[in-house]
Amino acid sequence: MMDEPWECPYPELDGFDYCVFHIHPLTRELIFDTQTQVKIEQVRAVRSTGLVQIICTTLRSIDLSILSKIVLENSQIQIGYSTIGEVNAAKSTFANYIAIEDCRVSQFVSDYSTYNSGLRIQESAIADFQLSEAEINRKATFAGTIFREGKFIDTCFNETVSFCERIPDETPLIKANDFLGKQACVFLNTPLFMGTEFNAGAIFNKVKFQTGANFNHAEFNSGCSFEDAEFQIGCHFGFAEFNDETSFVGAELGTANFEKTNFHGPAIFDQASIGSGRTYSKRHNVRNHALAEGVSQNEVECSSNLLDDFVFGDGIVSVAGKAASFDNTQAEDLMKARKVDSEGMITAFSAYFYFLNLGLKFESSSPTISFYGSEIDGGIIRISDESSFYEWVNTTVGDVSIISSIDRNPFKNILIENTRFNGFEFSDYREELRDMDWNIDGYVHDGEHEHSDRRETTYAKAKSGAERVGDYYAESQFFIREQECRRATHAEKIKDSETVRQYATNLSKYLSNLFYDISCKYAESPKRVFYWSVASIIIFPIIYRCLNAPLSGIGYLIFSIQSFTSFIPSSGVETSSSLIMLMTSIQAFIGTFLIALFVATIIRTVKR
C-alpha cells in the first residue's frame, strides 16, 4: 500500500502532537467522553484534507459510511497496518476505491452497500466480516486474509472477484500459473455465499475453508475456479448455477453437495479428492437425543462430527455417509473427473449429463457411483478398480465408451437394470459381451453373477437400444435373453399358482416358450431348425421299418424325404396299414412346419 515514506496528513489535536487517529488510545478515551465525539473529530480531520488514510493506528471504531462522503473524488480510502474494533460501511455508496491492508478488525459491517470503484482487503484478519446484499461494480480482491466469520449473502459481484492474489495485468500467459492461488484466503468458520451472484470471474484458488463453505443458490455467470481449494468438512453448492467454465482441479472437496446444481458450461474436477470419510449430524438433533439418553452435554459439545443447524449443516447431513451427491444435477456441457480420489459412494440420481468423462479412484472397500434414473448422452467411463461399481439402474445411456484399465471385463463392474440404451454401441464390445454370454443384467460379485430384479425389461430395453444403432446381431442376442427371462417368469408363476386354471395357463405359456426355444431358438437360429429337419428325416425311416412298411434298403430314406417335403402324404407306397398312414401324415405336417419355420428364420437372420 505504501510505496513511499508516509506522513500523516491530518492536523494535530490542540495541545497534543498527534491527530485524532494517531493519538494514544488511552489518551483519546480521556479527551473524548463518548465515541460520538471521537467520530465528530474524525470527520473534521478528514474534511480538512479530503483524504482517508488511516495508517498504523488503533481505533475502537471508524465509520466509513460517513467519511466516504467527504473525501476527494479521485482519492483512495486507505486503511493499513492498524487494529480496529469496528468498521462501519453499511448502507452506503462508495465512489472511491477502498484498500485495507495488514489490519486486525473485529467487525467489518458493509451490508446493503454499493462499491463503484472496487474493494481490496489484503493480509488482514477479520473476525466478523459482513458483506450481505451488497453490490460490487468493480474488481474486488481479498488476498492473504483470514476470516473467522464471513457473510456474503445475496451480494452481487459485477466484476472479477478474487480470494487470492490477482494476476498482474502485464503477466505473460506462460507465467500466469505462478500467481494462481498465491496469498489465498483462509476461512476459519463456514462462509455464507448463499444467493451470491458472481457476474464476472470468481477465483478461489488454494483458499482454505477450515470447516466448509456454503454456496447454496449461488450464481456463477462467468468462469470460476476453485483449483486446489481445501474444504475440510465439505462444500454445499445445492441449487447453484454455473453458467460458464468451472474448475475444481486438485480441490479437496470433503463431503460435497451438488444437488440440483446446474452446469451450463464445462465443469472440470480432475485430480480432485471427494469425501471426508466421516459422517456428520446436526448438533440440535444430537443434543435432544443425548438429553433423552442422559448423556452429558459437554460430551456432545466436544464432538467434531456435529454441525450447527443452518443451511450448510442441512446440506452436508443430507448427503449422509456418501462422498458426494450430484442428485438432480443438470450438466449441459462437458463434466470431466479424471484421476479423482473418492472416499465413499457418489450418487447422481435423476441427473442429466451431456458428456461425462470419468476416471475415479475409490478409497473405500466397496465403492459405487450410482446414476439411478439419470440420463447420460455421451462420454467416457473408465474402470480402474476391481471392487468399484457403476450403477445404471433406470438410467438412459447414450454414446458412452467404457474403458477398463484393469485386466477385467468392464461389464462385470456395471450394474445394468432397466437401462435404456440410446446410441450405445454394443458392437464395440463384442468380445466382452461374448465373454459374459450376453448376460449383461446385474453385476459380477466375488466371481458370481448377481442378476437384476427386472431381467426381462432390462433385455427388452437392451434389444431396443441395439436396434436403434442398427446392431441386429446384438438385438438378436438380447431378444433371446429376453425370452429366456420370460420363461423363468412363467416358471415362478407356476409355483405361485393358486388355482388349477392359473396353473394350466402358466404351464401352457411356459411350454410354449420352451418349445419356441428348442425348435428354433426364438426364430433366431435356422441352424437349429435344419438339425431338427435332418433328425426327422433320419428317425422316421426307423419307425417305418419297425412298422413293416413294404420298403427295402434306401427306400425307407427316400420315403421319409418324400413324406417330409410334401404336405399331402406320399403315395409312393401302397399299404393298408392305418398306423403307417398316420405316421406319414404326422411327418408331412412336421416337415411342412419345419420348412416354413426354416424359411422364416433364414429370412430373419439375413435381415439382421
C-alpha positions in Angstrom: 0.0 0.0 0.0 2.8 2.4 0.9 5.4 2.6 -1.8 7.0 5.7 -0.3 7.5 7.0 3.2 4.2 8.2 4.6 3.4 11.2 6.7 0.1 11.7 8.5 -2.0 14.3 6.6 -4.3 15.2 9.5 -3.9 18.2 11.9 -2.8 17.6 15.4 -5.2 17.9 18.3 -5.0 21.1 20.3 -2.3 20.6 22.9 -1.1 17.3 21.5 1.5 16.2 18.9 -0.9 13.7 17.3 -4.1 13.7 15.3 -7.3 12.1 16.4 -6.3 8.9 14.6 -2.8 8.5 16.0 -3.1 9.8 19.5 -2.7 7.0 22.1 -6.0 5.1 22.6 -6.0 5.7 26.3 -5.4 9.4 25.9 -8.2 9.5 23.3 -10.5 8.0 25.8 -9.6 10.7 28.3 -10.0 13.6 25.9 -13.4 12.5 24.5 -16.2 11.5 26.7 -18.1 9.5 24.1 -17.5 7.7 20.8 -19.8 10.1 19.1 -17.3 12.9 19.9 -14.5 10.8 18.5 -16.4 10.3 15.3 -17.1 14.1 15.0 -13.4 14.8 15.4 -12.6 12.1 12.8 -14.9 13.9 10.3 -13.2 17.2 11.0 -9.8 15.7 10.3 -10.9 14.1 7.1 -12.7 17.2 5.9 -9.6 19.2 6.4 -7.6 17.1 3.9 -10.2 15.4 1.8 -8.3 12.1 2.4 -9.0 8.9 4.3 -5.6 7.5 5.1 -5.7 5.6 8.3 -2.3 4.0 8.8 -0.5 2.4 11.8 -3.1 3.1 14.5 -5.5 1.5 16.9 -9.2 2.6 16.8 -12.3 1.4 18.6 -14.4 2.2 15.5 -14.4 4.0 12.3 -17.5 5.0 10.2 -16.6 4.8 6.5 -20.2 5.4 5.6 -19.8 9.0 6.9 -16.1 9.6 6.0 -16.6 8.4 2.4 -18.9 11.3 1.7 -16.3 14.0 2.4 -13.2 12.6 0.6 -11.8 13.9 -2.6 -13.4 12.5 -5.7 -10.4 10.6 -7.1 -8.6 9.6 -3.9 -8.5 6.1 -2.4 -9.7 5.2 1.0 -6.7 3.6 2.6 -6.6 1.7 5.9 -3.4 -0.1 6.8 -1.3 -1.7 9.5 -4.0 -0.9 12.1 -6.1 -2.6 14.7 -9.7 -1.5 14.6 -12.7 -2.7 16.6 -15.5 -2.0 14.2 -15.5 -0.7 10.6 -19.0 0.5 9.7 -19.6 0.7 5.9 -23.2 -0.4 5.8 -26.0 1.1 3.6 -23.5 3.3 1.8 -22.4 4.0 -1.8 -18.7 4.3 -2.2 -17.4 6.1 -5.3 -13.8 5.8 -4.1 -11.6 2.7 -4.2 -11.2 1.1 -0.8 -7.9 -0.6 0.2 -7.4 -2.3 3.5 -4.0 -4.0 4.2 -2.5 -5.7 7.1 -5.2 -4.8 9.6 -6.8 -6.6 12.5 -10.5 -5.9 12.5 -13.1 -7.3 15.0 -16.1 -6.5 12.9 -16.5 -5.2 9.3 -20.1 -4.4 8.5 -21.0 -3.4 4.9 -24.4 -4.8 4.3 -26.6 -3.1 1.7 -23.7 -1.1 0.3 -22.5 -0.3 -3.2 -18.9 -0.2 -4.3 -18.4 1.7 -7.6 -14.6 1.8 -7.7 -13.6 -1.6 -6.2 -12.5 -3.1 -3.0 -9.3 -4.7 -1.8 -8.6 -6.3 1.5 -5.1 -7.8 1.8 -3.1 -9.7 4.5 -5.6 -8.8 7.2 -7.5 -10.7 9.9 -11.2 -10.0 10.3 -13.2 -11.7 13.0 -16.7 -10.9 11.7 -17.0 -9.8 8.0 -20.5 -8.9 6.8 -21.0 -8.0 3.1 -24.5 -9.2 2.5 -26.9 -7.8 -0.1 -24.2 -5.5 -1.4 -23.2 -4.6 -4.9 -19.6 -4.5 -6.1 -19.4 -2.9 -9.5 -15.6 -3.0 -9.9 -12.9 -5.6 -9.2 -12.8 -7.0 -5.7 -9.7 -8.7 -4.2 -9.4 -10.5 -0.9 -5.8 -11.7 -0.6 -4.0 -13.3 2.3 -6.8 -12.5 4.6 -8.1 -14.7 7.5 -11.9 -14.6 8.1 -13.3 -16.1 11.2 -16.9 -15.4 10.1 -17.8 -14.3 6.5 -21.2 -13.4 5.2 -21.7 -12.6 1.5 -25.4 -13.5 1.3 -27.1 -12.2 -1.8 -24.2 -10.0 -2.7 -23.6 -9.2 -6.4 -20.1 -9.0 -7.8 -20.3 -7.4 -11.2 -16.6 -7.6 -11.9 -14.0 -10.2 -11.2 -13.6 -11.2 -7.5 -10.5 -13.0 -6.3 -9.9 -14.6 -2.9 -6.2 -14.9 -3.6 -3.6 -12.6 -5.2 -4.8 -11.3 -8.5 -2.7 -12.0 -11.6 -1.0 -8.7 -12.7 -2.3 -7.4 -16.0 1.1 -7.4 -17.6 1.9 -11.0 -16.7 2.7 -13.3 -19.7 0.3 -16.2 -20.1 3.2 -18.7 -19.7 3.8 -17.3 -16.1 0.2 -17.0 -15.1 0.3 -20.2 -13.1 2.9 -18.7 -10.8 0.3 -16.3 -9.4 -2.7 -18.7 -9.2 -3.6 -19.3 -5.6 -0.8 -17.0 -4.2 -1.8 -15.4 -0.9 -5.0 -17.4 -0.7 -7.6 -16.5 2.0 -8.5 -18.7 5.0 -12.0 -19.1 6.4 -11.9 -20.4 9.9 -15.7 -21.0 10.0 -18.1 -21.7 7.2 -18.5 -18.6 5.0 -22.0 -17.9 3.7 -22.3 -17.2 -0.1 -25.9 -18.1 -0.3 -27.6 -16.4 -3.2 -24.4 -14.6 -4.2 -24.1 -13.5 -7.8 -20.7 -13.7 -9.5 -21.3 -11.9 -12.8 -17.6 -12.0 -13.8 -14.8 -14.3 -12.9 -14.6 -15.7 -9.4 -11.3 -17.1 -8.2 -11.0 -19.2 -5.1 -7.7 -21.0 -5.9 -6.0 -22.6 -2.9 -8.5 -21.0 -0.5 -8.7 -22.9 2.8 -12.2 -23.5 4.2 -11.3 -24.9 7.6 -14.8 -26.1 8.1 -16.6 -25.8 4.8 -18.4 -23.3 2.5 -22.0 -22.6 1.8 -22.7 -21.6 -1.9 -26.3 -22.7 -1.8 -28.3 -20.9 -4.6 -25.1 -19.1 -5.7 -24.9 -18.0 -9.3 -21.6 -18.0 -11.3 -22.4 -16.2 -14.5 -18.8 -16.3 -15.8 -15.8 -18.6 -15.3 -14.9 -19.6 -11.8 -12.0 -21.5 -10.3 -11.7 -23.5 -7.1 -8.4 -25.1 -8.1 -6.5 -26.6 -5.1 -9.1 -25.2 -2.7 -9.5 -27.1 0.6 -12.9 -27.8 2.2 -12.1 -29.7 5.4 -15.7 -30.8 6.2 -17.4 -30.2 2.9 -18.9 -27.9 0.4 -22.6 -27.1 -0.3 -23.4 -26.0 -3.9 -27.0 -27.0 -3.8 -29.2 -25.2 -6.4 -26.1 -23.3 -7.6 -25.9 -22.1 -11.2 -22.6 -22.4 -13.2 -23.1 -20.6 -16.5 -19.6 -20.8 -17.8 -16.5 -22.9 -17.3 -15.9 -24.2 -13.8 -12.7 -25.7 -12.4 -12.3 -27.8 -9.3 -8.9 -29.2 -10.4 -6.9 -30.5 -7.4 -9.5 -29.4 -4.9 -10.2 -31.2 -1.7 -13.9 -31.0 -1.6 -14.7 -33.1 1.5 -18.4 -34.1 1.7 -19.7 -32.5 -1.5 -23.3 -31.5 -2.1 -24.0 -30.6 -5.7 -27.7 -31.4 -5.6 -30.0 -29.6 -8.1 -26.9 -27.8 -9.4 -26.9 -26.6 -13.0 -23.7 -26.6 -15.0 -24.2 -24.8 -18.3 -20.5 -24.8 -19.2 -17.7 -27.3 -18.8 -17.0 -28.5 -15.2 -13.6 -29.9 -14.6 -12.8 -32.0 -11.4 -9.5 -33.6 -12.5 -7.2 -34.7 -9.6 -9.7 -33.6 -7.0 -10.5 -35.6 -3.9 -14.1 -36.2 -2.7 -15.4 -37.3 0.6 -14.1 -36.9 4.2 -14.6 -40.5 5.3 -16.8 -39.2 8.2 -20.5 -39.0 8.9 -21.9 -35.8 10.3 -25.1 -35.0 12.3 -26.9 -31.8 13.2 -26.0 -30.6 16.7 -29.6 -29.8 17.6 -30.7 -33.4 17.0 -27.8 -34.9 18.9 -28.4 -32.6 21.8 -32.0 -33.7 22.1 -31.1 -37.3 21.8 -28.3 -37.0 24.3 -30.7 -35.3 26.7 -33.2 -38.1 26.4 -30.5 -40.7 27.0 -28.9 -38.9 29.9 -25.6 -38.2 28.1 -23.6 -35.2 29.2 -24.0 -32.1 27.1 -20.3 -31.5 27.5 -19.5 -34.7 25.6 -21.9 -33.6 22.9 -20.2 -30.2 22.5 -16.7 -31.8 22.3 -17.7 -33.9 19.2 -16.1 -32.8 16.0 -18.8 -34.6 13.9 -21.6 -32.2 14.7 -22.8 -29.3 12.6 -24.9 -26.4 13.6 -28.5 -26.1 12.4 -28.1 -23.9 9.4 -28.2 -24.4 5.6 -24.7 -25.8 5.4 -25.3 -28.3 8.1 -28.5 -29.5 6.5 -26.7 -29.7 3.1 -23.9 -31.9 4.4 -26.1 -34.1 6.6 -28.4 -34.7 3.6 -25.5 -36.3 1.8 -25.4 -38.8 4.7 -22.5 -41.2 4.5 -21.7 -40.6 0.9 -18.7 -38.8 -0.5 -20.7 -36.6 -2.8 -24.2 -36.1 -4.2 -25.0 -34.9 -7.7 -28.7 -35.8 -7.4 -30.9 -33.8 -9.8 -27.8 -32.1 -11.3 -28.0 -30.8 -14.9 -24.6 -30.8 -16.7 -25.3 -29.4 -20.2 -21.6 -29.4 -21.2 -18.5 -31.5 -20.5 -18.2 -32.8 -17.0 -14.7 -34.2 -16.5 -13.4 -36.0 -13.5 -10.1 -37.8 -14.2 -7.8 -39.2 -11.5 -10.3 -38.3 -8.8 -10.0 -39.9 -5.4 -13.3 -40.7 -3.7 -13.6 -41.9 -0.1 -17.1 -43.2 -0.5 -20.1 -43.6 -2.6 -21.1 -40.9 -5.2 -24.8 -40.6 -6.2 -26.2 -38.9 -9.3 -29.9 -39.7 -9.0 -32.2 -38.3 -11.7 -29.4 -36.2 -13.1 -28.6 -35.2 -16.7 -25.1 -35.3 -18.3 -24.4 -34.1 -21.8 -20.9 -35.6 -21.9 -19.3 -37.3 -18.9 -15.6 -38.1 -18.7 -14.9 -40.2 -15.6 -11.9 -41.8 -14.1 -12.3 -42.3 -10.4 -10.1 -43.9 -7.9 -12.0 -45.2 -4.9 -10.5 -45.4 -1.4 -13.3 -47.3 0.3 -13.8 -51.1 0.3 -17.0 -51.3 -1.8 -17.3 -48.1 -3.7 -20.1 -47.2 -6.0 -21.2 -44.4 -8.2 -24.9 -44.6 -9.0 -26.7 -42.9 -11.9 -30.1 -44.1 -10.8 -32.8 -42.6 -13.0 -30.3 -40.3 -14.8 -29.6 -39.6 -18.5 -26.0 -39.7 -19.9 -26.0 -38.5 -23.5 -22.4 -39.4 -24.1 -19.0 -39.7 -22.5 -16.2 -42.0 -21.4 -16.2 -44.1 -18.2 -13.0 -45.7 -17.0 -13.0 -48.7 -14.8 -9.8 -48.6 -12.6 -10.7 -50.6 -9.6 -11.9 -54.2 -9.4 -14.1 -53.6 -6.4 -15.8 -50.4 -7.8 -19.2 -50.5 -9.4 -21.2 -48.1 -11.6 -24.9 -48.4 -11.3 -27.0 -47.9 -14.4 -30.4 -48.6 -12.8 -33.3 -46.9 -14.7 -30.6 -44.9 -16.5 -30.6 -43.7 -20.1 -27.2 -44.3 -21.6 -26.2 -42.7 -24.9 -23.0 -42.9 -26.8 -20.8 -43.8 -23.9 -17.5 -45.6 -24.2 -16.3 -47.9 -21.4 -12.6 -48.3 -20.9 -11.0 -50.7 -18.4 -7.5 -50.1 -17.1 -7.5 -53.4 -15.3 -7.5 -57.0 -16.6 -11.2 -57.5 -16.1 -14.3 -57.4 -18.3 -15.7 -53.8 -17.7 -19.3 -55.1 -17.8 -18.7 -57.0 -14.6 -18.3 -53.7 -12.8 -21.5 -52.2 -14.2 -24.9 -52.9 -12.6 -27.4 -52.8 -15.6 -31.1 -52.9 -14.7 -34.0 -51.5 -16.6 -31.4 -49.4 -18.5 -32.4 -47.6 -21.7 -29.7 -47.5 -24.4 -30.0 -44.6 -26.8 -26.9 -44.6 -29.0 -24.7 -47.0 -27.1 -22.5 -49.0 -29.5 -22.7 -52.7 -28.4 -20.7 -53.6 -31.5 -17.6 -52.0 -29.8 -17.7 -54.7 -27.1 -18.3 -58.0 -29.0 -15.6 -59.9 -27.1 -16.6 -58.6 -23.7 -20.2 -59.4 -24.3 -19.4 -62.9 -25.7 -17.3 -63.5 -22.6 -20.4 -62.9 -20.5 -22.6 -64.9 -22.9 -24.5 -61.7 -23.4 -25.8 -61.8 -19.8 -25.5 -58.0 -19.1 -28.1 -57.7 -16.4 -26.9 -57.3 -12.8 -23.2 -57.5 -12.0 -20.5 -59.9 -11.0 -19.5 -60.1 -7.3 -16.9 -62.5 -6.0 -17.0 -64.4 -9.2 -20.8 -64.9 -9.0 -23.2 -63.2 -11.4 -25.8 -61.4 -9.4 -28.9 -60.9 -11.6 -31.0 -57.8 -11.5 -34.6 -57.8 -10.3 -36.1 -56.8 -13.7 -34.2 -59.0 -16.1 -36.8 -59.3 -18.8 -37.3 -55.5 -19.0 -33.6 -55.0 -19.0 -33.0 -57.2 -22.0 -36.1 -55.8 -23.8 -34.6 -52.3 -23.5 -31.1 -53.5 -24.5 -32.7 -55.1 -27.6 -34.4 -51.8 -28.5 -31.1 -49.9 -27.9 -29.2 -52.3 -30.2 -31.9 -51.9 -32.9 -31.6 -48.1 -32.7 -28.0 -48.2 -33.7 -28.5 -50.9 -36.3 -26.7 -53.6 -34.4 -29.0 -56.5 -35.3 -26.7 -59.2 -34.0 -26.8 -57.7 -30.5 -30.5 -57.2 -30.9 -30.9 -60.9 -31.7 -28.8 -61.9 -28.6 -30.8 -59.7 -26.3 -34.1 -60.9 -27.7 -33.0 -64.5 -26.9 -32.1 -63.4 -23.3 -35.4 -61.6 -23.0 -37.4 -64.7 -23.9 -35.4 -66.9 -21.6 -36.1 -64.4 -18.7 -39.8 -64.6 -19.7 -39.7 -68.4 -19.4 -38.2 -68.1 -16.0 -41.0 -65.8 -15.0 -43.6 -68.3 -16.2 -41.8 -70.9 -14.1 -42.1 -68.7 -11.0 -45.8 -68.1 -11.7 -46.4 -71.9 -12.0 -45.0 -72.3 -8.4 -47.2 -69.4 -7.2 -50.4 -70.5 -8.9 -53.4 -70.7 -6.5 -56.0 -72.3 -8.8 -56.0 -75.1 -11.4 -56.8 -72.6 -14.1 -53.9 -70.4 -13.2 -51.6 -73.4 -13.1 -52.7 -74.6 -16.6 -52.4 -71.1 -18.1 -48.9 -70.6 -16.7 -47.8 -74.1 -17.7 -49.1 -73.5 -21.2 -47.1 -70.3 -21.5 -44.0 -72.0 -20.1 -44.2 -74.9 -22.5 -44.9 -72.7 -25.5 -41.8 -70.6 -24.7 -39.7 -73.8 -24.1 -40.9 -75.3 -27.5 -40.1 -71.9 -29.2 -36.6 -72.1 -27.8 -35.9 -75.8 -28.5 -37.3 -75.6 -32.1 -35.6 -72.5 -33.4 -34.1 -70.5 -30.6 -36.9 -68.0 -30.8 -36.6 -67.7 -34.6 -33.0 -66.7 -34.3 -31.3 -70.0 -35.3 -32.1 -71.5 -38.8 -29.3 -74.0 -38.0 -31.4 -75.4 -35.1 -34.4 -75.8 -37.5 -32.2 -77.6 -40.0 -30.9 -80.0 -37.4 -34.5 -80.9 -36.3 -35.4 -81.4 -40.0 -32.5 -83.8 -40.5 -33.4 -85.6 -37.3 -36.9 -86.0 -38.5 -35.8 -87.4 -41.9 -33.5 -89.9 -40.2 -35.8 -91.0 -37.3 -38.9 -91.7 -39.4 -37.3 -94.4 -41.7 -36.6 -96.4 -38.5 -40.2 -96.0 -37.5 -41.4 -97.2 -40.9 -39.2 -100.3 -40.7 -40.5 -101.1 -37.3 -44.0 -100.9 -38.7 -43.0 -103.3 -41.6 -43.7 -100.8 -44.4 -43.3 -102.5 -47.8 -40.0 -100.9 -48.5 -36.3 -102.0 -48.5 -32.9 -100.5 -48.1 -32.6 -96.9 -49.1 -36.3 -96.9 -49.9 -37.1 -96.1 -46.3 -35.0 -92.9 -46.5 -36.5 -91.8 -49.8 -40.0 -92.4 -48.5 -39.1 -90.3 -45.4 -37.9 -87.4 -47.5 -41.0 -87.6 -49.7 -43.2 -87.5 -46.7 -41.2 -84.7 -45.0 -41.4 -82.4 -48.1 -45.0 -82.8 -49.0 -47.9 -81.5 -47.1 -50.1 -84.4 -48.6 -48.7 -87.7 -47.5 -46.6 -89.6 -50.1 -48.5 -92.1 -52.3 -45.3 -93.9 -53.3 -46.2 -96.9 -51.0 -49.3 -98.9 -51.2 -50.4 -100.1 -47.8 -53.5 -100.7 -45.8 -51.8 -100.1 -42.5 -53.6 -97.2 -40.8 -50.6 -96.7 -38.5 -48.2 -96.2 -41.4 -50.6 -93.7 -43.0 -50.8 -91.9 -39.6 -47.0 -91.7 -39.3 -46.6 -90.3 -42.9 -49.3 -87.7 -42.2 -47.5 -86.7 -38.9 -44.2 -86.5 -40.7 -45.8 -84.4 -43.5 -47.1 -82.0 -41.0 -43.8 -81.8 -39.2 -42.0 -81.3 -42.4 -44.3 -78.5 -43.6 -43.9 -76.8 -40.3 -40.1 -77.0 -40.1 -39.7 -75.9 -43.7 -41.9 -72.9 -43.1 -40.0 -72.2 -39.9 -36.6 -72.6 -41.6 -37.6 -70.1 -44.3 -38.8 -67.6 -41.7 -35.7 -67.9 -39.5 -33.3 -67.7 -42.5 -35.1 -64.5 -43.7 -34.9 -63.0 -40.2 -31.2 -63.9 -39.9 -30.3 -62.4 -43.3 -32.3 -59.3 -42.4 -30.3 -58.9 -39.2 
